[in-house]
Amino acid sequence: MAGLIKREDIDEVRQRTDIKDIVDSYVTLKSAGIGSFKGLCPFHDERSPSFHVRPQVGTYHCFGCGESGDVISFLQKMDHSTFTETVEKLAHRINYTLRYEDGGTGPRREDLGRRQRLLDAHKVAAEFFREQLLGPAAAAGRQFLAGRGFGQAAADRFGVGFAPQGWDGLLQHLTGRGFSQDELKLTGMFSEGSRGIYDRFRGRLIWPIRDIAGDTIGFGARKLYDEDQGPKYLTTPETALYKKSQVLYGIDLAKREIARGRQLVVVEGYTDVMACHLSGVTTA
């Protein structure tokens, strides 16, 4: 049964977490004197940095819009997560075991560890696909993108990649990075036959699908070759990470502008999202 996290554990997580390390993932910070860093505020539009972080105190404050708080409130606002989810995420990050009031429990450490392994596998896979797009075998993929007005810079911005046509390119890459086949079966990136598992995505252009926090949780793949008998678009099936009804492609890129402008533009496909953002419609 879920319970409230003990106050002393919340304080311990807050104290042990370096707020600069967390903010650095969202804001480019530069030194602003002894014990202080500054950058452009992520909560409002500005040209001159007025957003200050003080790691020794563990706080942030924007002198432009007045937003302020600690590492927990910052991450809550950036990832649109609950207080409990945020504390649990930070605790897992520093390998700290939380205690709960009245005998309640939180996520089991092994479950958190398993989820992180799945996220790590997706991160490595996304890097693999991006690298493949640069090779000679991916000419059809680059041609597809060019035909829609997207160059390599756009592909890099959105993490677009290419899945090679072989049956085990990704499988060999991930097992070579230390992932077991039992782990990989849980990712949705592989199909299973009588001889074991094999790459689900083959000879396709690949888009990473990220959650609101920016973690890759699945992939969308577009057919490139006529001999491919599969559907035009193939996506990751439902997994522990990827729940199709709970994620929108591009939400990680658009969340800040959606919150600022109180506007959300929903379009049909991956390339539509790309075209919108590149044209200045950053709430797509």
LUMTIDREN-835127 format. One record per residue: residue number from 0; residue in one letter; x, y negated, z negated of N, C-alpha, C in turn. Coordinates in steps of 0.2 Angstrom, whole numbers, plus 5000, padded with zeros to 4 digits. Atoms other than C-alpha are relative to their C-alpha. Last residue first. Example, Ala and Ser with C-alpha at 12.3 -4.5 7.8 and 13.67 -1.06 7.14 Angstrom:
[rec 1 "s" [4996 5006 5001] [5068 5005 4964] [4996 4995 4997]] [rec 0 "a" [5004 5006 5000] [5062 5022 4961] [5004 4994 5000]] 
***
This chain:
[rec 283 "a" [5002 4994 4996] [5015 4896 5158] [5002 5007 4996]] [rec 282 "t" [5005 4996 5005] [5017 4882 5145] [4997 5006 5004]] [rec 281 "t" [4996 4995 5005] [5033 4876 5154] [4995 5003 4995]] [rec 280 "v" [5006 4998 5004] [5024 4869 5170] [5003 5005 4994]] [rec 279 "g" [5001 5004 5005] [5040 4860 5176] [4994 5002 4996]] [rec 278 "s" [5003 5006 4997] [5042 4867 5193] [4998 4996 4994]] [rec 277 "l" [4995 5004 4996] [5055 4880 5187] [4997 4994 5003]] [rec 276 "h" [4995 5003 5004] [5043 4885 5173] [5005 4996 5004]] [rec 275 "c" [5003 5006 5004] [5028 4887 5185] [5006 4997 4996]] [rec 274 "a" [5002 5006 4996] [5038 4897 5198] [4998 4994 4996]] [rec 273 "m" [4994 5003 4998] [5045 4909 5185] [4999 4994 5004]] [rec 272 "v" [4997 5003 5006] [5028 4912 5178] [5006 4997 5001]] [rec 271 "d" [5004 5006 5001] [5021 4915 5195] [5002 4997 4994]] [rec 270 "t" [4997 5006 4996] [5036 4927 5198] [4996 4994 5000]] [rec 269 "y" [4994 5002 5002] [5030 4938 5184] [5003 4994 5004]] [rec 268 "g" [4995 4995 5000] [5012 4939 5189] [5007 4997 4997]] [rec 267 "e" [5000 4992 4998] [4995 4933 5187] [5006 5004 4999]] [rec 266 "v" [5000 4998 4993] [4995 4916 5178] [5000 5007 5001]] [rec 265 "v" [4999 4993 4998] [4990 4910 5161] [4999 5001 5007]] [rec 264 "v" [5001 4999 4993] [4993 4891 5156] [5001 5008 5002]] [rec 263 "l" [4997 4994 4998] [4992 4887 5138] [4998 5002 5007]] [rec 262 "q" [5002 4998 4993] [4990 4870 5131] [5003 5006 5002]] [rec 261 "r" [5006 4997 5001] [4991 4863 5113] [4997 5002 5007]] [rec 260 "g" [5005 5002 4995] [5005 4852 5120] [4993 5002 4999]] [rec 259 "r" [5000 5007 4999] [5017 4855 5106] [4994 4997 5004]] [rec 258 "a" [5002 5003 5007] [5012 4872 5101] [5000 4993 5001]] [rec 257 "i" [5007 4998 5001] [5012 4878 5120] [4998 4996 4993]] [rec 256 "e" [5004 5005 4996] [5028 4869 5123] [4993 5001 4999]] [rec 255 "r" [4999 5007 5003] [5037 4878 5109] [4995 4995 5003]] [rec 254 "k" [5003 5001 5006] [5029 4895 5114] [5001 4993 4997]] [rec 253 "a" [5005 5006 5000] [5033 4894 5132] [4998 4998 4994]] [rec 252 "l" [4998 5006 4997] [5049 4904 5134] [4996 4994 4999]] [rec 251 "d" [4994 5002 5004] [5045 4918 5121] [5003 4993 5003]] [rec 250 "i" [5002 5004 5006] [5027 4918 5129] [5006 4998 4996]] [rec 249 "g" [4998 5007 5000] [5035 4922 5146] [4998 4997 4994]] [rec 248 "y" [4993 5001 4997] [5026 4939 5149] [5001 4992 5000]] [rec 247 "l" [5000 5003 4993] [5011 4940 5137] [5007 4998 5002]] [rec 246 "v" [4995 5004 4998] [5010 4952 5122] [4999 4997 5007]] [rec 245 "q" [4998 5004 5005] [4997 4960 5111] [5006 4995 5002]] [rec 244 "s" [5005 5005 5002] [4986 4969 5123] [5003 4995 4995]] [rec 243 "k" [5002 5004 4994] [5001 4978 5131] [4995 4995 4998]] [rec 242 "k" [5007 4999 5000] [5008 4985 5114] [4997 4995 5005]] [rec 241 "y" [5003 5004 4994] [5027 4987 5117] [4992 5002 4999]] [rec 240 "l" [4999 5007 4999] [5037 4991 5101] [4995 4996 5005]] [rec 239 "a" [5000 5004 5006] [5030 5007 5095] [5002 4993 5000]] [rec 238 "t" [4995 4997 5005] [5027 5012 5112] [4999 4997 4994]] [rec 237 "e" [5000 5002 5007] [5013 5009 5125] [5005 5004 4996]] [rec 236 "p" [5007 4998 5003] [5019 5012 5143] [5000 4998 4993]] [rec 235 "t" [4999 4996 5006] [5033 5001 5150] [4993 5003 4998]] [rec 234 "t" [4998 5003 5006] [5027 4994 5167] [5002 5005 4994]] [rec 233 "l" [5000 4995 5005] [5026 4999 5185] [5003 4996 4993]] [rec 232 "y" [4997 5002 5006] [5021 4987 5199] [4999 5006 4994]] [rec 231 "k" [4996 5006 4998] [5018 4992 5217] [5003 4997 4993]] [rec 230 "p" [5004 5007 4999] [5013 5009 5211] [5004 4994 5001]] [rec 229 "g" [5003 5003 5006] [5024 5024 5214] [4996 4994 5001]] [rec 228 "q" [5007 4998 5000] [5027 5033 5231] [4997 4997 4994]] [rec 227 "d" [5002 4999 5007] [5044 5024 5234] [4992 5001 4999]] [rec 226 "e" [5000 4992 5002] [5048 5028 5252] [4998 5001 4992]] [rec 225 "d" [5006 4997 4997] [5043 5010 5257] [4999 5007 4997]] [rec 224 "y" [4999 4996 4995] [5056 5002 5245] [4994 5004 5002]] [rec 223 "l" [4996 5004 4994] [5056 4987 5234] [5000 5004 5006]] [rec 222 "k" [4998 4995 4995] [5043 4992 5220] [5003 4996 5006]] [rec 221 "r" [5003 5001 4993] [5042 4979 5206] [5003 5005 5005]] [rec 220 "a" [4996 4998 4994] [5046 4984 5188] [4996 5000 5006]] [rec 219 "g" [5005 4999 4995] [5040 4977 5171] [5004 5001 5007]] [rec 218 "f" [4998 5003 4993] [5050 4980 5156] [4994 5001 5005]] [rec 217 "g" [5002 4996 4995] [5048 4982 5137] [5002 4997 5007]] [rec 216 "i" [5003 4994 5003] [5052 4976 5120] [4997 5004 5005]] [rec 215 "t" [5003 4996 4995] [5065 4963 5123] [4997 5006 4998]] [rec 214 "d" [4997 4993 5000] [5067 4952 5108] [4996 5004 5006]] [rec 213 "g" [4994 5000 4995] [5063 4933 5111] [5003 5007 5000]] [rec 212 "a" [4993 5002 5004] [5053 4930 5094] [5006 5001 5005]] [rec 211 "i" [5000 5007 5001] [5036 4929 5104] [5007 4998 4997]] [rec 210 "d" [5005 5003 5005] [5039 4946 5111] [5001 4993 4999]] [rec 209 "r" [4997 5002 5007] [5050 4949 5127] [4994 4998 4996]] [rec 208 "i" [5006 5003 5004] [5046 4958 5143] [5002 4999 4993]] [rec 207 "p" [5001 4999 5007] [5062 4960 5154] [4994 4997 4997]] [rec 206 "w" [5001 5006 5005] [5059 4959 5172] [4999 5002 4993]] [rec 205 "i" [5002 4999 5007] [5066 4973 5184] [4999 4993 4996]] [rec 204 "l" [4998 5006 5003] [5067 4974 5203] [4997 5000 4993]] [rec 203 "r" [5005 5006 5001] [5065 4992 5207] [5003 4994 4997]] [rec 202 "g" [5001 5004 4994] [5075 5007 5214] [4995 4994 5000]] [rec 201 "r" [4994 4998 4995] [5072 5018 5199] [4998 4996 5007]] [rec 200 "f" [5000 5005 4995] [5062 5014 5183] [5006 5001 5005]] [rec 199 "r" [5007 5002 4998] [5057 5029 5173] [5000 4995 5006]] [rec 198 "d" [5002 5007 4999] [5075 5035 5172] [4993 4999 5002]] [rec 197 "y" [4997 5003 4995] [5076 5054 5167] [4997 4993 5001]] [rec 196 "i" [5002 5007 4999] [5072 5065 5152] [5004 4997 5006]] [rec 195 "g" [4998 5005 5004] [5074 5084 5152] [4998 4993 5002]] [rec 194 "r" [4993 5000 5002] [5075 5098 5164] [5002 4994 4996]] [rec 193 "s" [4997 4994 5003] [5057 5102 5164] [5007 5000 4999]] [rec 192 "g" [5002 4994 4995] [5052 5084 5166] [5003 5006 4997]] [rec 191 "e" [4997 4994 5002] [5052 5068 5154] [4997 5006 5005]] [rec 190 "s" [5005 4995 4999] [5050 5050 5159] [5003 5007 4998]] [rec 189 "f" [4999 4993 4997] [5061 5037 5152] [4994 5004 5001]] [rec 188 "m" [4996 5001 4994] [5061 5018 5148] [5001 5007 5004]] [rec 187 "g" [5004 5001 4994] [5046 5021 5136] [5004 4998 5006]] [rec 186 "t" [4999 5007 4998] [5058 5018 5121] [4995 4998 5006]] [rec 185 "l" [5005 5004 5003] [5053 5033 5111] [5000 4993 5003]] [rec 184 "k" [5007 4998 4998] [5061 5046 5122] [4995 4995 4997]] [rec 183 "l" [5002 5003 4993] [5077 5036 5121] [4993 5002 5002]] [rec 182 "e" [5001 5007 5001] [5079 5039 5102] [4997 4998 5007]] [rec 181 "d" [5006 5001 5004] [5077 5058 5105] [4998 4993 4999]] [rec 180 "q" [5005 4999 4996] [5090 5057 5119] [4993 5000 4996]] [rec 179 "s" [5002 4993 4999] [5102 5050 5107] [4994 5000 5005]] [rec 178 "f" [5008 4999 5001] [5109 5032 5109] [4999 5007 5002]] [rec 177 "g" [5002 4997 5007] [5128 5030 5107] [4993 5002 4999]] [rec 176 "r" [4999 5005 5005] [5133 5018 5121] [4998 5003 4993]] [rec 175 "g" [4993 5002 5001] [5137 5032 5133] [5001 4995 4995]] [rec 174 "t" [4997 4994 5004] [5119 5039 5130] [5008 4998 4999]] [rec 173 "l" [5002 5000 5007] [5113 5022 5136] [5003 5005 4995]] [rec 172 "h" [4998 5006 5003] [5123 5021 5152] [4998 5000 4992]] [rec 171 "q" [4993 4999 5002] [5120 5039 5156] [5003 4994 4997]] [rec 170 "l" [4999 4995 5005] [5101 5036 5154] [5008 5001 4999]] [rec 169 "l" [5001 5003 5006] [5102 5020 5164] [5001 5005 4994]] [rec 168 "g" [4996 5005 5001] [5109 5028 5179] [5000 4997 4993]] [rec 167 "d" [4997 5000 5007] [5100 5044 5177] [5005 4995 4999]] [rec 166 "w" [5005 4998 5005] [5088 5047 5192] [5003 4999 4993]] [rec 165 "g" [4999 4993 5003] [5097 5037 5205] [4995 5001 4994]] [rec 164 "q" [5004 4995 4997] [5089 5022 5214] [5001 5007 4997]] [rec 163 "p" [4997 4997 4994] [5097 5008 5203] [4996 5006 5002]] [rec 162 "a" [4999 4993 5002] [5086 4998 5192] [5002 5004 5006]] [rec 161 "f" [5002 4995 4995] [5088 4979 5196] [5002 5007 4997]] [rec 160 "g" [4995 4995 4998] [5088 4964 5185] [4998 5005 5005]] [rec 159 "v" [5002 4995 4995] [5079 4948 5181] [5006 5005 5001]] [rec 158 "g" [4998 4993 5002] [5084 4940 5164] [4998 5005 5005]] [rec 157 "f" [5006 4996 5002] [5073 4924 5167] [5002 5008 4998]] [rec 156 "r" [5004 5004 5005] [5087 4911 5167] [4995 5005 4997]] [rec 155 "d" [4996 5000 5006] [5099 4923 5176] [4996 4997 4995]] [rec 154 "a" [4999 4993 5003] [5087 4927 5190] [5003 5000 4993]] [rec 153 "a" [5007 4999 5002] [5083 4908 5192] [5000 5007 4997]] [rec 152 "a" [5001 5004 5007] [5102 4905 5193] [4993 5001 4997]] [rec 151 "q" [4997 4997 5005] [5104 4919 5206] [4999 4996 4993]] [rec 150 "g" [4993 4999 4999] [5092 4911 5218] [5002 5004 4994]] [rec 149 "f" [4996 5000 5006] [5073 4911 5218] [5007 5003 5001]] [rec 148 "g" [4997 5007 5002] [5063 4904 5233] [5004 5001 4993]] [rec 147 "r" [5004 5003 5004] [5051 4919 5235] [5003 4993 4997]] [rec 146 "g" [5006 5001 4996] [5060 4926 5249] [4995 4996 4997]] [rec 145 "a" [4999 5006 4996] [5076 4924 5239] [4994 4998 5004]] [rec 144 "l" [5000 5006 5004] [5069 4935 5225] [5001 4994 5005]] [rec 143 "f" [5006 5001 5002] [5065 4949 5238] [4999 4994 4996]] [rec 142 "q" [5003 5003 4994] [5082 4947 5246] [4992 4999 4998]] [rec 141 "r" [4998 5007 4999] [5090 4949 5229] [4996 4997 5006]] [rec 140 "g" [5002 5004 5006] [5081 4965 5226] [5001 4993 5001]] [rec 139 "a" [5007 5001 4999] [5084 4972 5243] [4997 4996 4995]] [rec 138 "a" [5001 5005 4995] [5103 4968 5241] [4992 4999 5001]] [rec 137 "a" [5006 5004 5002] [5103 4978 5224] [4998 4995 5006]] [rec 136 "a" [5006 4996 5000] [5115 4992 5230] [4993 4996 4999]] [rec 135 "p" [5003 4999 4993] [5128 4979 5234] [4994 5004 5000]] [rec 134 "g" [4996 4995 4996] [5130 4974 5215] [4997 5001 5007]] [rec 133 "l" [4994 5004 4997] [5124 4958 5206] [5004 5005 5005]] [rec 132 "l" [5002 5005 4995] [5107 4965 5202] [5005 4997 5004]] [rec 131 "q" [5002 4996 4994] [5115 4980 5193] [4998 4995 5005]] [rec 130 "e" [4993 4999 4996] [5123 4968 5180] [4999 5003 5006]] [rec 129 "r" [4998 5006 4998] [5105 4962 5175] [5007 5001 5004]] [rec 128 "f" [5004 5002 4994] [5099 4979 5174] [5002 4994 5003]] [rec 127 "f" [4998 4996 4995] [5113 4984 5162] [4996 4999 5006]] [rec 126 "e" [4994 5002 4998] [5110 4969 5151] [5003 5004 5006]] [rec 125 "a" [5001 5006 4996] [5092 4973 5150] [5006 4997 5002]] [rec 124 "a" [5003 4998 4994] [5096 4991 5145] [4999 4994 5004]] [rec 123 "v" [4995 4998 4996] [5108 4985 5131] [4997 5002 5007]] [rec 122 "k" [4996 5005 4998] [5094 4974 5124] [5006 5003 5004]] [rec 121 "h" [5003 5004 4995] [5081 4988 5126] [5005 4994 5001]] [rec 120 "a" [5000 4997 4994] [5092 5000 5116] [4997 4996 5006]] [rec 119 "d" [4993 4999 4997] [5095 4988 5103] [5001 5003 5006]] [rec 118 "l" [4998 5007 4998] [5077 4984 5100] [5007 5000 5003]] [rec 117 "l" [5004 5001 4994] [5074 5003 5099] [5001 4993 5003]] [rec 116 "r" [4996 4996 4995] [5088 5005 5086] [4996 4999 5007]] [rec 115 "q" [4994 5004 4997] [5080 4990 5077] [5004 5004 5005]] [rec 114 "r" [5003 5005 4996] [5063 4999 5076] [5007 4996 5003]] [rec 113 "r" [5002 4997 4994] [5072 5015 5069] [4997 4994 5005]] [rec 112 "g" [4994 4998 4996] [5081 5005 5056] [4998 5003 5007]] [rec 111 "l" [4996 5006 4997] [5065 4996 5051] [5006 5002 5004]] [rec 110 "d" [5004 5002 4994] [5056 5013 5050] [5003 4993 5003]] [rec 109 "e" [4999 4996 4994] [5070 5020 5040] [4996 4998 5006]] [rec 108 "r" [4993 5001 4997] [5070 5006 5028] [5001 5004 5006]] [rec 107 "r" [4995 4995 5002] [5051 5009 5025] [5007 4998 5003]] [rec 106 "p" [4998 4996 4995] [5040 4993 5028] [5006 5005 4997]] [rec 105 "g" [4999 5003 4994] [5034 4986 5012] [5002 5005 5005]] [rec 104 "t" [4994 4999 4996] [5027 4993 4996] [5000 4996 5007]] [rec 103 "g" [5001 5000 4993] [5016 4989 4982] [5006 5002 5004]] [rec 102 "g" [4999 4994 4997] [5019 4995 4964] [4999 5000 5008]] [rec 101 "d" [5005 4995 5002] [5011 4980 4956] [5000 5007 5004]] [rec 100 "e" [5004 5000 5006] [5023 4968 4964] [4995 5005 5000]] [rec 99 "y" [5007 5003 4999] [5035 4972 4978] [4996 5001 4993]] [rec 98 "r" [5005 4997 5004] [5053 4975 4979] [4994 4997 5000]] [rec 97 "l" [5004 5004 5003] [5065 4971 4994] [4995 5004 4995]] [rec 96 "t" [5006 4996 5001] [5080 4981 4999] [4995 4996 4995]] [rec 95 "y" [5003 5001 5007] [5093 4969 5006] [4994 5004 4999]] [rec 94 "n" [5000 4994 5003] [5103 4974 5022] [4998 5000 4993]] [rec 93 "i" [4995 5000 5005] [5106 4956 5027] [5001 5007 4996]] [rec 92 "r" [4994 5003 4996] [5096 4957 5043] [5006 5000 4995]] [rec 91 "h" [4997 4994 4996] [5083 4969 5034] [5007 4997 5004]] [rec 90 "a" [4997 4995 5005] [5080 4955 5021] [5003 5006 5004]] [rec 89 "l" [4994 5002 5002] [5078 4942 5035] [5003 5005 4995]] [rec 88 "k" [4995 5000 4994] [5065 4952 5044] [5007 4998 4997]] [rec 87 "e" [4998 4993 4999] [5056 4956 5027] [5005 5000 5006]] [rec 86 "v" [4995 4998 5006] [5056 4938 5022] [5002 5007 5002]] [rec 85 "t" [4993 5004 5000] [5049 4933 5039] [5005 5002 4995]] [rec 84 "e" [4996 4998 4994] [5035 4946 5040] [5007 4997 5000]] [rec 83 "t" [4997 4993 5002] [5030 4941 5022] [5004 5003 5006]] [rec 82 "f" [4994 5000 5006] [5029 4923 5026] [5003 5006 4999]] [rec 81 "t" [5002 5001 5007] [5019 4926 5042] [5006 5000 4996]] [rec 80 "s" [5000 4994 5004] [5027 4924 5060] [4997 4999 4993]] [rec 79 "h" [5007 5000 5001] [5025 4910 5073] [4998 5007 4996]] [rec 78 "d" [5002 4993 4997] [5043 4914 5078] [4992 5001 4999]] [rec 77 "m" [4997 4998 4993] [5049 4896 5077] [4997 5006 5003]] [rec 76 "k" [5002 5005 4995] [5038 4890 5063] [5002 5002 5007]] [rec 75 "q" [5007 4999 4999] [5041 4906 5052] [4997 4995 5006]] [rec 74 "l" [5001 4994 4996] [5059 4905 5055] [4993 5001 5001]] [rec 73 "f" [4998 5002 4993] [5060 4887 5049] [4999 5006 5005]] [rec 72 "s" [5005 5004 4997] [5049 4891 5034] [5003 4998 5007]] [rec 71 "i" [5006 4996 4999] [5061 4905 5029] [4994 4996 5004]] [rec 70 "v" [4999 4995 4994] [5077 4896 5032] [4994 5004 5001]] [rec 69 "d" [4994 4996 5001] [5072 4881 5021] [5000 5005 5006]] [rec 68 "g" [5001 4994 5004] [5061 4866 5024] [5006 5004 4999]] [rec 67 "s" [4994 4998 5004] [5059 4850 5034] [4998 5007 4996]] [rec 66 "e" [5000 4993 5002] [5049 4842 5048] [5006 5002 4995]] [rec 65 "g" [5001 4999 5008] [5049 4823 5046] [4999 5008 4999]] [rec 64 "c" [5007 4998 5001] [5046 4819 5065] [4999 5002 4993]] [rec 63 "g" [5005 5003 4995] [5062 4809 5068] [4993 5002 4999]] [rec 62 "f" [5001 5007 5001] [5073 4812 5053] [4995 4996 5005]] [rec 61 "c" [4999 5005 4994] [5072 4830 5055] [4998 4993 4998]] [rec 60 "h" [5005 5006 5000] [5076 4840 5040] [5001 4996 5006]] [rec 59 "y" [5000 5004 4993] [5084 4857 5037] [4995 4994 4999]] [rec 58 "t" [5006 5004 4998] [5088 4866 5020] [5002 4997 5007]] [rec 57 "g" [5005 4996 4997] [5100 4879 5013] [4994 4997 5003]] [rec 56 "v" [5006 5001 5004] [5109 4867 5001] [4995 5005 5003]] [rec 55 "q" [4999 4999 5007] [5126 4873 5007] [4994 4999 4996]] [rec 54 "p" [4999 4993 5002] [5120 4876 5025] [5001 5001 4992]] [rec 53 "r" [4995 5000 5005] [5114 4858 5027] [5000 5007 4997]] [rec 52 "v" [4999 4993 5004] [5105 4857 5044] [5005 4999 4995]] [rec 51 "h" [4994 4999 5004] [5100 4840 5052] [4999 5007 4996]] [rec 50 "f" [5001 4994 5004] [5088 4837 5066] [5006 5002 4997]] [rec 49 "s" [5002 5002 5007] [5089 4819 5072] [4999 5006 4996]] [rec 48 "p" [5001 4996 5005] [5099 4822 5089] [4998 4997 4993]] [rec 47 "s" [4994 5001 5005] [5096 4809 5102] [4999 5005 4994]] [rec 46 "r" [4994 5000 4996] [5085 4814 5117] [5006 4999 4995]] [rec 45 "e" [4996 5005 5001] [5069 4819 5108] [5007 5000 5004]] [rec 44 "d" [4996 5002 4995] [5054 4830 5110] [5004 4994 4998]] [rec 43 "h" [5002 5006 4996] [5047 4837 5094] [5005 4998 5006]] [rec 42 "f" [5007 5001 5001] [5048 4853 5084] [4997 4994 5003]] [rec 41 "p" [5004 4995 4997] [5065 4860 5090] [4992 4999 5000]] [rec 40 "c" [5005 4997 5004] [5074 4844 5085] [4996 5005 5004]] [rec 39 "l" [5006 5002 4998] [5090 4841 5095] [4994 5004 4996]] [rec 38 "g" [5002 4998 4993] [5105 4845 5085] [4993 4997 5002]] [rec 37 "k" [5006 5003 4997] [5114 4841 5068] [4999 5002 5008]] [rec 36 "f" [5000 4999 4993] [5126 4849 5056] [4994 4997 5003]] [rec 35 "s" [5007 5002 4997] [5130 4845 5038] [5001 5001 5008]] [rec 34 "g" [5005 4996 5002] [5143 4851 5025] [4993 4999 5004]] [rec 33 "i" [4998 4994 5005] [5156 4838 5028] [4993 5003 4998]] [rec 32 "g" [4996 5002 5006] [5151 4827 5043] [5000 5006 4996]] [rec 31 "a" [5003 5007 5002] [5138 4829 5057] [5003 4998 4994]] [rec 30 "s" [4998 5002 5007] [5146 4845 5065] [4997 4993 5000]] [rec 29 "k" [4994 5003 5000] [5136 4851 5081] [5002 4997 4993]] [rec 28 "l" [4998 5004 5006] [5121 4862 5082] [5008 4998 5001]] [rec 27 "t" [4993 5001 4999] [5113 4869 5098] [5002 4995 4994]] [rec 26 "v" [4998 5006 4999] [5096 4875 5092] [5008 4999 5000]] [rec 25 "y" [5005 5004 4997] [5087 4891 5092] [5002 4993 5002]] [rec 24 "s" [5003 4996 4995] [5099 4905 5088] [4995 4996 5004]] [rec 23 "d" [4996 5000 4994] [5110 4892 5079] [4997 5004 5006]] [rec 22 "v" [5002 5006 4996] [5095 4889 5067] [5004 5000 5006]] [rec 21 "i" [5007 4999 4997] [5098 4907 5060] [4998 4994 5005]] [rec 20 "d" [5000 4994 4995] [5117 4906 5058] [4993 5001 5003]] [rec 19 "k" [4997 5002 4993] [5115 4889 5051] [5000 5005 5005]] [rec 18 "i" [5005 5003 4995] [5103 4895 5038] [5003 4997 5006]] [rec 17 "d" [4997 5006 4997] [5115 4907 5031] [4995 4997 5004]] [rec 16 "t" [5000 5001 4992] [5105 4920 5022] [5003 4993 5001]] [rec 15 "r" [4995 4996 4997] [5110 4926 5004] [5000 4998 5008]] [rec 14 "q" [4993 5002 5002] [5101 4912 4995] [5005 5003 5004]] [rec 13 "r" [4999 5007 4998] [5084 4914 5004] [5008 4998 4999]] [rec 12 "v" [5000 5000 4993] [5085 4933 5002] [5002 4993 5003]] [rec 11 "e" [4994 4997 4998] [5089 4931 4984] [5001 5000 5007]] [rec 10 "d" [4994 5005 5002] [5075 4919 4981] [5007 5003 5002]] [rec 9 "i" [5000 5005 4995] [5063 4931 4990] [5005 4994 4999]] [rec 8 "d" [4997 4997 4994] [5069 4945 4979] [5000 4995 5006]] [rec 7 "e" [4993 5001 5001] [5066 4934 4963] [5004 5003 5006]] [rec 6 "r" [4997 5006 5000] [5049 4931 4968] [5007 5000 5000]] [rec 5 "k" [4998 5003 5007] [5044 4949 4970] [5004 4993 5002]] [rec 4 "i" [4993 4999 5002] [5036 4953 4987] [5002 4996 4994]] [rec 3 "l" [4997 5006 4999] [5017 4954 4987] [5008 5001 4998]] [rec 2 "g" [5001 5004 5005] [5010 4971 4991] [5004 4993 5000]] [rec 1 "a" [4996 5006 4999] [5007 4983 5005] [4999 4996 4993]] [rec 0 "m" [5004 5006 5000] [5000 5000 5000] [5004 4994 5000]] 
***
